[in-house]
Amino acid sequence: MQRRQLIHAIGAAALMGGRPSWAQEAYPARAIQVLVGFPGGGAMDVATRVVTNALADEGLKPLAIINKPGASATIATGQVARASADGYTVLLSTSANLGIAPYLYARLPYDADKELVPVAQFGVAQSVIYGSPALGTRDLNALLRRIAATPGRLNYASPGSGTTAHLAFESLKAQRKLFIVHVPFRGSPAAITSVLSGELDIGIDAIGPTLNHIKAGKIVPLAQTGSKRSASLPDVPTLDELGVRGIPSGTNLGFMMPSGTPAAVLSQWSGAMKRVLATPAVAEQLGAVGVDVAYRDARDYAATMASEQKLWQAAVKYSGAAAS
């Protein structure tokens, strides 16, 4: 979703309160499908299931998770955009399909401005820059000085070209004018293994896939993205704390529905999300996969995505990443 589209979405969200209530039938009267553009069992999938399981206890049931991975989650996004605006088709919206995809793909098979409306945000999955113990430092600024002094000598692993982790590091490279070689992998396990084995020097990834390795002391966390420290890595400084600003925070996770979805349905979802996200159990379960609770209503969620839009656009342009 591009910046102009997000601004439109903010306006649409602001008008929700003035629409009449939806009273044709009790909602939900049948199963709700939540489309997730990522493989089952991954952090995005698990986080979605944590939230939807809790929402079921709030009366939003039955809920069925449908995994539609591929193309930076744009396949799932397009399917929801074309769905009926009746509240029975929901999209897991992330920085990948709403923030990065518009710049990664020359064309998208949907018009997010016209076809999608934000419901609310439920969390943020920050990224962590890490190295092997053999790297010999726990100080990110010392590492940045080393990279600057030995251009092209070091390399870093990411879970793939065009991912939020990759583009966050590219933003850092651009800001500090660093020359370090990017080595993309097909997913987090292979990228992390390359650093564990000593094949590569440094990596960047979402916090979730790295947590067990960090706790075991197999990789060394140097810094994390985001405006504040993740509850999963309370002892690891943020880039902001280290004087590195203007880097995308990571992946913002929320839900969107087709435009025209009744205001009462959107309100019911947003209110239920706010309640379940305030419970310690949900926060703990999300934290286990590296996601921090970050509830934002429709207006604030759209504004958050819009505020990072230029950062993602610049990162994609600098990195040269493009959809294959």
Disulfide bonds with the S-S distance in Angstrom:
none
